[in-house]
Amino acid sequence: MSSAGRFAPSPSADLHIGNLRTAVLAWLFARSSGRRFLIRIEDLDDRTHDDVAQRQLADCAAIGLTWDEPPQWQSAHRERYDAVIGNLVDRELVYECFCSRKDILNAPRAPHAPEGAYPGTCRTLTDAERAARRDAGRPPALRLRSDTAEHTVVDLLHGSYTGVVDDFVLRRGDGVPAYNLAVVVDDAHSGVDQVVRGDDLLASSPRQAYLAGLLGYPQPVYAHVPLALNTDGKRLAKRDGAVILADLGVGRAWELITESLGLPAADMAELLQRFDPAMLPRQPWIYRG
């Protein structure tokens, strides 16, 4: 299977101009390196909607993106994630966790442990203690039994990045496969070896790369690109005015995206000719409408 890059939106809301900009960058990185380009709809969460996904695909096509295979829908591949979790269970690399988010935030943690990192509360529970918690009615999540506290990845824009690897969730208590598992499994299954996405997800890459290693998958090439922010330095949202394609129009959206990259171009073909990852802006793009 030939290598690929991808864009993987979650259909919980229409794509805003910053999302579209990231999609364009993912396409440029893939095409400029001779890779296939794929789209994956990450619809495992119950807050996602099919009609939103269809609008996202239409918006990507409207601004000139092309992809090499029909879009994949995560919800169609639950058995894929279950099989991987089963493999990890057989290797004794998974345990049940009964902690709520509040439990985790209030639990004592080691000095210098980052906020939100799982403190290992349920890692050493006995069989009797687990049975008692199940009898209390709280469905357990499944966590990875990690054997490291950190992992290092290499990012094309950020260089060497070392981040936390805790006992992260593989399957939530409601039975839904967790993001960190699904994204790793899907990328490997589709031949995705280049991951281009917003730099708000950089901190998740060490966990994902570590899991990929456990599963025998190749390590992808990462490029975490700067986000688009509003004038208050916060993520774009509908309150910021015309931020989605339906309001902006294709012409204005294209103009904004290419200017934000310092690469004004008539179309995707010209943009690809001018694209040089080394020349990309390293700071967030401030969207002013």
C-alpha positions as CSV (number, residue, x, y, z in Angstrom):
1,M,0.0,0.0,0.0
2,S,1.4,3.4,-1.0
3,S,1.9,6.0,1.6
4,A,-0.7,8.7,2.3
5,G,-1.6,11.9,4.1
6,R,-5.1,12.7,5.4
7,F,-7.6,15.2,6.7
8,A,-9.8,13.8,9.4
9,P,-12.6,16.1,10.6
10,S,-15.1,15.4,13.3
11,P,-18.6,16.2,12.0
12,S,-19.8,18.0,15.1
13,A,-20.0,21.4,13.4
14,D,-19.4,23.0,10.0
15,L,-15.7,23.5,9.1
16,H,-14.6,27.1,9.7
17,I,-12.0,28.9,7.8
18,G,-9.2,27.6,10.1
19,N,-10.3,24.0,9.6
20,L,-10.3,24.5,5.8
21,R,-6.8,26.1,6.0
22,T,-5.6,23.0,7.8
23,A,-7.2,20.8,5.2
24,V,-5.5,22.7,2.4
25,L,-2.1,22.3,4.2
26,A,-2.7,18.5,4.7
27,W,-3.4,18.2,1.0
28,L,-0.3,20.3,0.1
29,F,2.0,18.3,2.4
30,A,0.7,15.0,0.9
31,R,0.7,16.0,-2.8
32,S,4.1,17.7,-2.6
33,S,5.6,14.5,-1.2
34,G,4.0,12.2,-3.7
35,R,1.6,10.7,-1.2
36,R,-2.1,9.8,-1.7
37,F,-4.5,12.1,0.0
38,L,-7.4,10.6,2.0
39,I,-10.3,12.0,4.1
40,R,-11.6,10.2,7.2
41,I,-14.8,11.2,9.0
42,E,-14.2,10.8,12.7
43,D,-17.8,10.2,13.7
44,L,-17.6,7.9,16.8
45,D,-18.8,10.5,19.2
46,D,-22.6,10.8,19.6
47,R,-22.3,14.6,19.1
48,T,-21.5,14.1,15.4
49,H,-24.1,14.3,12.5
50,D,-24.2,12.8,9.0
51,D,-25.6,16.0,7.5
52,V,-22.7,18.0,8.9
53,A,-20.2,15.4,7.5
54,Q,-21.8,15.8,4.0
55,R,-21.4,19.6,4.2
56,Q,-17.8,19.2,5.3
57,L,-17.0,17.0,2.3
58,A,-18.8,19.4,0.0
59,D,-16.8,22.4,1.4
60,C,-13.5,20.5,0.9
61,A,-14.4,19.8,-2.7
62,A,-15.5,23.4,-3.2
63,I,-12.1,24.8,-2.3
64,G,-10.4,22.4,-4.6
65,L,-9.3,19.4,-2.5
66,T,-9.2,16.1,-4.2
67,W,-8.9,12.7,-2.6
68,D,-7.9,9.3,-3.9
69,E,-10.4,7.0,-2.2
70,P,-13.9,7.3,-1.0
71,P,-14.0,8.9,2.5
72,Q,-13.8,6.5,5.4
73,W,-16.2,6.7,8.3
74,Q,-14.9,5.6,11.7
75,S,-18.3,4.3,12.8
76,A,-18.1,1.6,10.1
77,H,-15.0,0.1,11.7
78,R,-15.8,-0.7,15.3
79,E,-14.7,-4.3,14.9
80,R,-11.3,-3.0,13.8
81,Y,-10.8,-1.2,17.1
82,D,-12.2,-4.1,19.1
83,A,-9.7,-6.5,17.5
84,V,-6.8,-4.2,18.5
85,I,-8.0,-3.9,22.0
86,G,-8.4,-7.6,22.2
87,N,-4.8,-8.0,21.1
88,L,-3.6,-5.7,23.9
89,V,-5.8,-7.4,26.4
90,D,-4.2,-10.7,25.5
91,R,-0.8,-9.1,26.1
92,E,-1.9,-7.9,29.5
93,L,-1.5,-4.3,28.4
94,V,-5.0,-3.2,29.4
95,Y,-6.8,-2.7,32.6
96,E,-10.2,-1.4,33.7
97,C,-10.6,2.1,35.1
98,F,-13.5,3.3,37.2
99,C,-12.4,6.9,37.7
100,S,-14.5,9.9,36.7
101,R,-12.8,13.0,35.4
102,K,-13.4,14.6,38.8
103,D,-11.7,11.7,40.5
104,I,-8.6,12.1,38.2
105,L,-8.4,15.9,38.8
106,N,-8.7,15.5,42.6
107,A,-6.3,12.5,42.9
108,P,-2.9,13.0,44.4
109,R,-0.2,12.9,41.7
110,A,3.6,12.7,41.6
111,P,5.6,16.0,41.8
112,H,5.8,17.7,38.4
113,A,3.2,15.4,36.9
114,P,1.2,17.4,34.3
115,E,-2.4,18.5,34.9
116,G,-4.8,15.9,33.5
117,A,-2.3,13.0,33.3
118,Y,-3.8,9.9,34.7
119,P,-2.3,9.1,38.2
120,G,-2.7,5.3,37.9
121,T,-5.4,5.0,40.5
122,C,-7.0,1.8,39.1
123,R,-3.8,0.3,37.8
124,T,-3.2,-1.9,40.9
125,L,-6.8,-2.8,41.9
126,T,-7.3,-6.4,42.9
127,D,-9.9,-8.5,41.2
128,A,-12.2,-8.1,44.3
129,E,-11.8,-4.3,44.2
130,R,-12.7,-4.3,40.5
131,A,-15.7,-6.5,41.1
132,A,-16.9,-4.2,43.8
133,R,-16.7,-1.2,41.6
134,R,-18.6,-3.0,38.8
135,D,-21.3,-3.9,41.3
136,A,-21.6,-0.3,42.2
137,G,-22.8,0.4,38.7
138,R,-20.0,2.4,37.2
139,P,-19.0,1.0,33.7
140,P,-15.2,0.8,33.4
141,A,-13.1,2.5,30.8
142,L,-10.2,0.5,29.4
143,R,-6.7,2.0,29.8
144,L,-3.4,1.1,28.3
145,R,-0.8,-0.2,30.8
146,S,2.1,2.0,29.6
147,D,5.6,1.2,30.6
148,T,7.0,4.7,30.0
149,A,6.2,8.2,31.3
150,E,7.1,10.0,28.0
151,H,7.9,9.5,24.4
152,T,9.6,11.7,21.7
153,V,8.4,12.4,18.2
154,V,9.9,14.4,15.4
155,D,7.7,17.1,13.9
156,L,8.5,18.8,10.6
157,L,7.6,22.2,12.1
158,H,8.4,21.8,15.8
159,G,11.4,19.6,15.7
160,S,12.0,17.0,18.4
161,Y,9.0,17.0,20.9
162,T,8.9,15.0,24.1
163,G,5.5,14.6,25.7
164,V,3.6,12.7,28.4
165,V,2.6,9.1,28.0
166,D,0.3,8.1,30.8
167,D,-2.1,5.1,31.1
168,F,-4.5,6.7,28.5
169,V,-7.9,5.5,27.7
170,L,-8.4,3.0,24.8
171,R,-12.2,2.6,25.2
172,R,-14.5,4.8,27.1
173,G,-16.9,3.6,29.8
174,D,-19.8,3.9,27.3
175,G,-18.0,1.5,24.9
176,V,-16.8,4.1,22.4
177,P,-13.2,3.6,21.2
178,A,-11.1,6.6,22.3
179,Y,-9.6,9.0,19.9
180,N,-6.0,8.1,20.7
181,L,-6.7,4.5,19.8
182,A,-8.9,5.0,16.7
183,V,-6.7,7.5,15.0
184,V,-3.6,5.2,15.3
185,V,-5.4,2.2,14.1
186,D,-7.1,3.9,11.2
187,D,-3.9,5.6,10.0
188,A,-2.1,2.4,10.0
189,H,-4.9,0.5,8.2
190,S,-5.0,3.2,5.4
191,G,-1.3,3.5,4.9
192,V,-1.3,7.0,6.4
193,D,2.4,7.8,7.3
194,Q,2.1,11.6,7.3
195,V,-0.1,13.3,9.9
196,V,-0.7,17.0,9.3
197,R,-3.1,18.7,11.7
198,G,-3.5,21.7,14.1
199,D,-0.8,22.2,16.7
200,D,-3.3,21.9,19.5
201,L,-2.9,18.2,18.9
202,L,0.8,18.1,19.2
203,A,0.7,17.0,22.8
204,S,-1.3,13.9,21.9
205,S,1.3,12.7,19.3
206,P,3.7,11.0,21.9
207,R,0.8,8.9,23.2
208,Q,-0.2,7.9,19.7
209,A,3.3,7.2,18.5
210,Y,4.0,5.1,21.5
211,L,0.8,3.1,20.9
212,A,1.8,2.7,17.3
213,G,5.1,1.2,18.3
214,L,3.4,-1.3,20.7
215,L,1.1,-2.4,17.8
216,G,4.1,-2.8,15.4
217,Y,2.9,0.1,13.2
218,P,5.4,2.4,11.5
219,Q,5.9,5.9,13.0
220,P,4.3,8.6,10.9
221,V,5.8,11.9,9.9
222,Y,4.2,14.7,11.9
223,A,3.6,18.3,10.9
224,H,1.5,20.2,13.4
225,V,0.5,23.5,11.8
226,P,-0.4,26.8,13.6
227,L,-4.1,27.3,14.3
228,A,-6.3,30.1,13.1
229,L,-7.4,32.3,16.1
230,N,-9.7,35.3,16.5
231,T,-8.6,38.7,17.5
232,D,-8.8,37.8,21.2
233,G,-6.3,35.0,20.6
234,K,-9.0,32.2,21.0
235,R,-10.2,29.5,18.7
236,L,-12.5,30.6,15.9
237,A,-16.2,30.1,16.6
238,K,-19.5,31.2,15.1
239,R,-19.5,34.2,17.4
240,D,-16.6,35.6,15.3
241,G,-18.9,36.3,12.4
242,A,-18.4,34.9,8.9
243,V,-16.1,32.0,9.4
244,I,-17.7,29.1,7.5
245,L,-17.7,28.7,3.7
246,A,-21.5,29.2,3.3
247,D,-21.0,32.7,4.7
248,L,-17.7,33.6,3.2
249,G,-18.1,32.3,-0.3
250,V,-15.5,30.1,-2.0
251,G,-13.6,33.0,-3.6
252,R,-13.2,35.0,-0.3
253,A,-12.2,31.8,1.6
254,W,-9.6,30.9,-1.0
255,E,-8.2,34.4,-0.9
256,L,-8.0,34.3,2.9
257,I,-6.3,30.9,3.1
258,T,-3.7,31.6,0.5
259,E,-2.8,35.0,1.8
260,S,-2.5,33.5,5.4
261,L,0.1,31.2,4.0
262,G,2.0,33.9,2.2
263,L,1.2,32.1,-1.1
264,P,-1.5,33.9,-3.1
265,A,-2.5,31.6,-5.9
266,A,-5.2,31.2,-8.5
267,D,-5.9,27.6,-7.8
268,M,-4.7,24.4,-6.1
269,A,-2.3,23.6,-8.9
270,E,-0.5,26.9,-8.6
271,L,-0.5,26.7,-4.8
272,L,1.1,23.3,-5.0
273,Q,3.8,24.6,-7.3
274,R,4.7,27.4,-4.8
275,F,4.4,25.3,-1.7
276,D,7.5,25.0,0.5
277,P,7.0,23.6,4.1
278,A,10.1,25.4,5.3
279,M,8.6,28.7,4.4
280,L,5.3,28.2,6.3
281,P,4.4,30.8,9.0
282,R,5.2,29.4,12.5
283,Q,2.8,31.7,14.4
284,P,-1.0,31.4,14.7
285,W,-3.0,33.1,11.9
286,I,-5.2,35.8,13.4
287,Y,-8.5,35.9,11.5
288,R,-10.0,39.4,11.2
289,G,-13.0,38.6,9.0
